[in-house]
Amino acid sequence: MAVEAKPAETAPETHEFQAEVGRLLDIVANALYSEREIFLRELISNAADACDRLRYQALSDAALIEGDPDFAITLSADAEAKTLTVSDNGSGMSRDELLGNLGTIARSGTSNFLNQLSGDDKKDLSLIGQFGVGFYSAFMVADSVAVTSRKAGADEAFTWVSDGKGAFTVEPGARDGRGTTIVLHLKEDAAEFLTEARLSQIVKTYSDHIAFPIRITGENPEDGDAVYPKQLNSAAALWTRSKSDVTEDQYKEFYHHVSHGFDDPWATLHFRAEGVIEYAGLIYIPTQRPFDLFHPDRQSKLKLYVKRVFITDECDELVPSWLRFLRGVVDSEDLPLNVSREMLQNNPVVSKIQSGLVKRVLGELAKRAEKDADNYAEFWDAFGAVLKEGVYESFENRDALMKLMRFKSTTREGWLSLADYIEAMKDGQDAIYYISGDSAEALAKSPQLEGFAAKGVEVLFMTDPVDEFWLSNAPDFEGKSFKSVTRGGADLSNVKADEKEAAEDSSKDEDKTDDASVSALITALKESLGEAVADVRKSDRLTASPCCLVVEDGAMDMHLERILKQHNQLNGAAAPRILEINADHALIKALAANATGDISDAAHLLLDQARIMEGETPADPSTFVQRMAAVMTKAMG
Ligand code: ADP
């Protein structure tokens, strides 16, 4: 047994919690109150992670666990003192780690996330589920928490104490051997967590799958056979069991452990791959989108085990980043136990596991999409935007991914697939039309859609920023190319309109502006606008609006241009736009009748209108206002 670490003669130091922690503690104490028994799950989960971490380190430094090679988590309750103690012989924490881990939240985006919380219990509970409260949940049941920890390999221990109200202290402490002891001074109304029956029930419900023994100390005068410490869980890694031995609830609880989430899994994939390489997997697709899904590091959080020993949860090669929402465990039989994190890069075993996982997950998604479209829509809502990154990044999975994509459109409610779109295409239509922008509601009012609506042609809304990227990389789906309705090439002349719509269309023919005066107007507009436009053309995509902007077929989409500008990623000038005019619109007719006069103000106002419809600002707001005033004055005069 290691010697007891003696406290040095130093006074406790007081530290303030990081503001985010204070906020989180408030929420934990209030919003999560109804589920407060989960504090034990969270503490046991952390203890098991600490054992996992040390077991991995000990593979290359056996001295770390010398004399105490068996990992365990121990609970003990003291009814008199009203304390519950959770203790582990895992990695332990140094003084700096205590300060860093139990006083701050390092995840970026945390404060933004916490600001979204409303104080409404129900809503907050589901949001906080994306976050995980971990250690701080102890303050749901305790009015004071003391953590004494001794890092494996170190001979000094430190004690962290807090009442969860803004500050904590750290001072030298005493602990036999490595690991962490958490003493909860239970609140008056939390005495239930002092009885073996209650603790045992909580462990069985939430933590049975923990692969280390969870024991309770004590005595049982009524049961002479009871041996203390008594083991409460079955302590066999869940993924090693056969499916028939695992209940739905056990799968769910394991998910809570690996994901640190409160939601339930949307899908659970438990499998064993045998053949050239052997591995077991227990992989989950969450229901809820985590708050940091779009964090730039795009890291995977799957846990890699080798022969039941945890290796890392930072192996980015295990799944492609467009499946980074997966949670769970992969356990390989082929990797060496002493595999270092560096060795995992470009490792052929890991890349085989990756392609196996991708196939399984995409297969499962396809199956679920087929079986229950509404349920699949829930998945798509949460993670579709991430999956689309794969269309851009993974050539070999592109076809499978494109079948899994869902879109909203101008003509139908709900989500549709590309196959649904193609099925409903009009006679003579040879392309998949789309319009991209920030929201379907705003896009639905785009002038460029008018001609498509008139002919009954469906247009897909592309509202995720990633759409611009995969679209530039996925020229077709089943032989049909994608065409933006805001580009020159979106030509509707071959598309036959529905009968009713065609009738309405031809009724307007009588008062069509004659071609010669439209040509004269186009020439005059070009002259006035000069370099401000690439061209001026008569449009066949407008019915109600006088004009709109489009770009040349091969040019950058206007929406992408705006995204890049926002992120300062656009060097040099943007592609010049084409101003399209609607020859049937009263304003254009009036202008055509006056094309020989001075139409310079009107020309610029037309262009600025079109820009505003794109969600942009007029090229020069003050000139815009002056022109507008001049035109209005004239009209009233
Ligand atoms: P999370 O577990 O989600 O990271 P927590 O707030 O629960 O967040 O814990 C913060 C960190 O404190 C953990 O990541 C871990 O590094 C450390 N920690 C917590 N409990 C223990 C423990 N029993 N042993 C060692 N380290 C621990």
Boltz pocket constraint, residues with backbone or C-beta under 6 A from the ligand:
constraints:
  - pocket:
      binder: B
      contacts: [[A, 42], [A, 43], [A, 46], [A, 47], [A, 50], [A, 88], [A, 90], [A, 91], [A, 92], [A, 93], [A, 97], [A, 101], [A, 102], [A, 131], [A, 132], [A, 133], [A, 134], [A, 135], [A, 136], [A, 180], [A, 260]]
      max_distance: 6.0
